[in-house]
Amino acid sequence: MKRININAYQVALVFKNGEYKKMLTAGKYWLWANEQVRIYDKPVSFIAPIELNILLQDKALVEQLIIVAVMDNEIALQYENGLLTKVLNPGRYAYWKGIVNYDFVIADISKIAIDEAISKATLQNRLLVNYVRTYNVDSYEKALLFVDGKYVQVLQPGVYYWWKNNTVITVAKADTRTQQMEINGQEILTKDKATLRLTAQAQYQVTDIEKAALENKEYERQLYVAFQLSIREYVGAYTLDELLANKDAIAPYILEATKAKAAVLGMEVYAFGIRDVILPGDIREIMNQVLVAEKKAQANSITRREETASTRSLLNTAKLMEENSMLWKLKEMEYVEKIAEKINNITVNGNGQLIDQLKQIFVKQ
């Protein structure tokens, strides 16, 4: 016989000729020579030396063990004293009771929703990287969730976690902020067959993501085309002169005409404006010639008005001088002053008065 010592926090399994016989707890024992003993530390997980089902027939051993069974479509999160330490794949596992406080959360990963009581911090643990897929929807976004190609729901801003399996998950996001669209280089014929190029810009926002993404393909492209058609419809109804004269009326018309089309696309248009109206080179040259002619005509008109006013003023002055001799004398002195500005020296001969002599020279009798 032989003596065996089993220390505290240890358990021993006794085998005879490879057959399990019994379990021994802490203490001193005498065993036959043909009996073998395997000693296990209770703080360490139990690894069965033979088929676990055989060992579990011993009720005393079952009382000492925690048995965890994980099915094919499951995983088990193993916690030791409240800390996640391991993820168990399908199989059966045994742990000793009493020393380490074990907790287990069994999760069905054949579905995508994580219904189990698992915190977000745990889902972000590195041990679950291969089991969890994460999608982030920013605060300015909304998203559509598709499972195996089938629409499921609208995702509001937040972080979403799903089990990683063979199920195909697709998330279609949309930016719900106010966005700007540039409409560049639209070459359009006016009513009088003149070609011009318009550059415009618009502000819009996605308000109904289901209508935009589910009922319409490339909804932003469709809105761009709607703006194009509205611009062409408006410009084609007016001549070039009418458009240039009423350029400010284009933007309100396009904005109003596009709002209904945008609503069908799940969007709202807030603003529209024409940035540039570009004319072809020959049209610009003709317009410049017209502008020069108009300015010359305006200048001639102003000149004629000034000449008329000047003539009228002279006529009024003549009438006053005819009626008032003093004004006539003042006018004579004004003439003398003007002559004096042009001539350095004046020699006058005669015995008469100076004013009378000058009068005889410059004023017709």
C-alpha positions in Angstrom: 0.0 0.0 0.0 1.0 3.6 -0.4 0.1 6.8 1.5 -1.2 9.9 -0.3 -1.5 13.4 1.1 -4.2 15.7 -0.4 -3.5 19.3 0.6 -6.1 22.0 1.2 -7.7 23.4 -2.0 -6.8 20.2 -3.9 -8.9 17.3 -5.2 -7.7 13.8 -6.2 -9.2 11.3 -8.6 -8.4 7.6 -8.0 -8.1 5.2 -10.9 -7.5 1.5 -10.9 -6.1 -0.1 -14.0 -7.4 3.0 -15.9 -10.9 2.8 -14.5 -12.2 5.7 -12.4 -13.0 4.7 -8.8 -13.5 7.7 -6.6 -12.7 11.3 -5.6 -10.6 12.3 -2.7 -10.7 15.7 -0.9 -8.1 17.2 1.4 -6.6 14.6 3.9 -4.3 11.6 4.2 -5.2 8.3 2.5 -3.8 4.7 2.1 -4.2 3.3 -1.4 -3.3 0.0 -3.0 -0.3 -0.2 -5.1 -2.3 -0.8 -8.3 -4.3 2.4 -7.8 -3.2 5.6 -9.5 -4.0 9.1 -8.2 -4.3 12.4 -10.1 -4.2 15.5 -8.0 -5.9 18.8 -9.2 -5.6 22.3 -7.8 -9.1 23.8 -7.3 -8.1 27.3 -8.4 -7.3 25.9 -11.8 -10.0 24.8 -14.3 -10.6 21.1 -14.4 -9.4 19.1 -17.5 -10.9 15.6 -17.5 -8.3 12.9 -17.9 -11.0 10.6 -19.5 -14.4 11.0 -21.0 -16.2 13.6 -18.9 -19.5 11.8 -19.0 -17.9 8.9 -17.1 -16.6 11.1 -14.4 -20.0 12.9 -14.1 -21.6 9.6 -13.0 -19.9 10.2 -9.6 -22.4 12.4 -7.7 -19.7 13.5 -5.2 -17.6 14.7 -8.1 -20.5 16.5 -9.7 -21.1 18.4 -6.4 -17.5 19.8 -6.7 -17.8 20.9 -10.3 -19.4 23.7 -12.4 -20.4 22.2 -15.8 -20.8 24.6 -18.7 -22.3 23.3 -22.0 -21.9 25.5 -25.1 -23.9 24.5 -28.1 -22.8 24.7 -31.8 -24.5 28.1 -32.3 -23.3 29.6 -29.0 -20.3 31.0 -27.2 -19.9 31.5 -23.5 -18.3 34.5 -21.8 -16.3 33.3 -18.8 -16.0 35.8 -15.9 -13.6 35.2 -13.0 -14.4 37.4 -10.0 -16.3 39.7 -12.3 -13.6 40.0 -15.0 -14.0 38.6 -18.5 -11.1 36.2 -18.9 -12.1 33.8 -21.8 -14.5 33.2 -24.5 -15.6 29.5 -24.7 -16.4 27.9 -28.1 -18.9 25.0 -28.5 -18.1 22.2 -26.1 -18.4 21.1 -22.4 -16.2 22.7 -19.7 -15.7 21.9 -16.0 -14.5 24.2 -13.2 -14.0 23.5 -9.5 -16.3 25.2 -7.1 -15.4 27.3 -4.1 -12.1 29.1 -4.8 -12.7 31.2 -7.9 -16.0 32.9 -8.4 -17.0 31.8 -11.9 -19.8 33.4 -13.9 -20.9 32.5 -17.5 -23.0 34.3 -20.0 -24.2 32.0 -22.8 -24.9 33.9 -26.1 -26.6 32.7 -29.2 -24.5 34.0 -32.1 -26.7 32.5 -34.8 -28.8 35.6 -34.7 -27.5 39.2 -35.2 -29.2 41.0 -32.2 -27.3 40.9 -28.9 -30.1 40.3 -26.5 -27.9 39.0 -23.7 -27.1 41.2 -20.7 -23.6 42.2 -22.0 -22.3 45.7 -21.4 -20.9 47.8 -24.2 -17.5 47.8 -22.5 -17.5 44.0 -22.7 -18.5 44.0 -26.3 -15.5 46.3 -27.1 -13.2 43.9 -25.3 -10.4 42.5 -27.4 -11.5 38.9 -26.6 -14.8 39.6 -28.6 -13.2 41.1 -31.7 -13.8 38.0 -33.7 -17.4 37.7 -32.5 -18.9 41.2 -32.7 -19.3 43.6 -35.5 -19.7 47.3 -34.8 -21.4 50.1 -36.8 -21.2 53.8 -35.9 -23.9 56.3 -37.0 -22.7 59.8 -36.4 -24.9 62.5 -34.9 -25.5 64.2 -38.3 -26.4 60.9 -40.0 -29.3 58.4 -40.3 -28.9 54.9 -41.7 -30.9 52.1 -43.1 -30.3 48.5 -41.8 -30.6 45.7 -44.3 -30.3 42.0 -43.2 -29.7 39.5 -46.0 -30.8 42.2 -48.5 -34.1 42.9 -46.7 -34.8 46.3 -45.2 -35.3 46.1 -41.4 -35.3 49.6 -39.8 -33.9 53.1 -39.6 -30.9 53.5 -37.4 -30.7 56.7 -35.4 -27.3 58.2 -34.4 -25.4 55.9 -32.1 -23.1 52.8 -31.9 -24.6 49.5 -32.9 -23.3 46.0 -32.1 -24.3 42.7 -33.7 -23.0 39.2 -33.6 -20.7 38.3 -36.3 -22.0 35.3 -38.3 -22.9 34.3 -41.8 -25.8 36.7 -41.9 -25.1 39.6 -44.3 -25.7 43.0 -42.8 -25.6 46.2 -44.9 -25.9 49.7 -43.5 -26.7 52.6 -45.9 -26.0 56.0 -44.4 -27.2 59.4 -45.3 -25.9 62.8 -44.2 -28.8 64.8 -42.8 -26.9 68.1 -42.6 -27.7 71.0 -45.0 -25.5 70.4 -48.1 -24.6 72.5 -51.1 -24.9 71.4 -54.7 -22.9 73.1 -57.5 -24.7 73.3 -60.9 -21.9 74.2 -63.3 -21.7 75.0 -67.0 -25.3 74.6 -68.2 -25.4 75.6 -71.8 -29.0 76.6 -72.7 -30.8 78.1 -75.7 -33.0 81.1 -75.1 -36.3 81.7 -76.9 -34.5 83.7 -79.6 -31.9 80.9 -80.1 -29.1 82.7 -78.2 -26.7 80.3 -76.3 -25.7 81.2 -72.8 -24.1 79.3 -69.9 -25.4 79.4 -66.4 -23.6 78.5 -63.2 -25.8 78.0 -60.1 -25.8 76.6 -56.6 -28.4 75.2 -54.3 -28.8 74.1 -50.6 -30.7 71.0 -49.7 -31.2 68.5 -46.9 -32.2 64.9 -46.7 -35.4 64.8 -44.5 -36.8 61.3 -45.2 -34.1 58.7 -45.6 -36.5 55.9 -46.3 -38.0 57.7 -49.2 -34.7 58.9 -50.4 -32.7 55.6 -50.3 -35.5 53.0 -50.6 -37.8 54.6 -53.2 -35.1 56.4 -55.3 -31.8 55.4 -56.8 -29.1 58.1 -56.7 -31.4 60.6 -55.1 -28.8 63.4 -55.2 -28.3 62.8 -58.9 -32.0 63.0 -59.5 -32.2 66.3 -57.6 -29.3 67.7 -59.8 -31.3 66.7 -63.0 -34.4 68.3 -61.6 -32.5 71.6 -61.2 -31.2 71.3 -64.7 -34.6 70.7 -66.3 -36.2 73.6 -64.3 -33.4 76.0 -65.4 -33.8 74.9 -69.1 -37.6 75.3 -68.9 -37.3 78.8 -67.5 -34.6 80.0 -69.8 -36.2 78.5 -72.9 -39.3 80.6 -72.4 -37.6 84.0 -72.6 -35.4 85.9 -75.0 -31.9 86.9 -74.1 -32.8 90.5 -73.4 -35.7 89.5 -71.2 -33.5 87.1 -69.2 -30.8 89.8 -68.7 -33.4 92.3 -67.7 -35.1 90.0 -65.2 -32.1 87.9 -64.0 -33.2 88.2 -60.4 -36.5 86.4 -61.1 -34.8 83.2 -62.2 -33.8 82.0 -58.7 -37.2 82.2 -57.0 -38.9 80.4 -59.9 -36.3 77.5 -59.9 -36.6 77.2 -56.2 -40.3 77.0 -56.2 -40.4 74.6 -59.2 -37.9 72.2 -57.6 -39.4 72.0 -54.1 -42.1 69.5 -55.1 -39.7 67.3 -57.0 -37.3 67.3 -54.0 -40.1 66.3 -51.6 -40.7 63.2 -53.8 -37.0 62.4 -53.4 -37.2 62.7 -49.6 -35.3 66.0 -49.5 -36.0 69.7 -48.9 -34.5 72.5 -51.0 -33.7 75.6 -48.9 -32.0 78.0 -51.3 -31.1 78.5 -55.0 -29.1 81.2 -56.7 -27.6 82.0 -60.1 -23.9 82.6 -59.6 -22.8 83.6 -63.2 -24.4 84.1 -66.6 -21.8 83.6 -69.2 -22.4 84.7 -72.9 -20.5 83.3 -75.9 -17.7 85.5 -77.3 -19.6 86.8 -80.3 -22.7 87.6 -78.2 -20.5 89.4 -75.7 -19.0 91.5 -78.5 -22.4 92.5 -79.8 -23.7 93.3 -76.3 -20.6 95.5 -75.8 -21.3 97.3 -79.1 -24.9 97.9 -78.1 -23.8 99.2 -74.7 -21.3 101.6 -76.3 -23.9 102.8 -78.7 -26.4 103.3 -75.9 -23.8 105.3 -73.8 -22.9 107.5 -76.9 -26.6 108.2 -77.4 -26.9 109.1 -73.8 -23.9 111.4 -74.0 -25.3 113.1 -77.2 -28.6 113.6 -75.5 -26.9 115.2 -72.4 -24.8 117.4 -74.7 -27.9 118.6 -76.6 -29.7 119.3 -73.3 -26.8 121.4 -72.1 -26.6 123.3 -75.3 -30.3 124.0 -75.2 -30.0 125.2 -71.6 -27.1 127.4 -72.5 -28.9 129.0 -75.4 -32.0 129.6 -73.3 -29.8 131.2 -70.7 -28.2 133.5 -73.3 -31.6 134.5 -74.6 -32.8 135.4 -71.1 -29.6 137.4 -70.5 -30.1 139.3 -73.7 -33.7 140.2 -72.8 -32.6 141.5 -69.4 -29.8 143.6 -70.9 -32.2 145.0 -73.4 -34.4 146.2 -70.6 -31.6 147.3 -68.2 -28.8 149.6 -69.3 -26.8 148.9 -66.2 -26.6 145.2 -67.1 -25.4 146.3 -70.5 -22.5 148.3 -69.0 -21.6 145.3 -66.7 -21.5 143.0 -69.8 -19.2 145.5 -71.5 -16.9 145.4 -68.5 -16.9 141.6 -68.6 -15.8 141.7 -72.2 -13.0 144.0 -71.3 -11.9 141.7 -68.5 -11.8 138.7 -70.9 -9.8 140.7 -73.5 -7.4 141.8 -70.8 -6.7 138.1 -69.9 -5.5 137.4 -73.5 -3.6 140.7 -74.3 -0.6 142.0 -72.5 -0.7 145.7 -73.7 -3.5 147.9 -75.1 -2.8 151.4 -76.5 -5.7 153.7 -76.9 -5.4 157.1 -78.6 -7.9 159.9 -78.4 -9.3 162.4 -76.0 -12.6 160.6 -75.1 -13.3 158.6 -72.1 -11.8 155.1 -71.9 -15.0 153.2 -71.7 -16.4 155.1 -74.6 -13.3 154.4 -76.7 -13.5 150.7 -75.9 -17.1 150.7 -76.7 -16.4 152.2 -80.1 -13.8 149.4 -80.7 -15.7 146.3 -79.5 -19.4 147.2 -79.6 -21.2 147.6 -82.9 -22.9 150.9 -83.0 
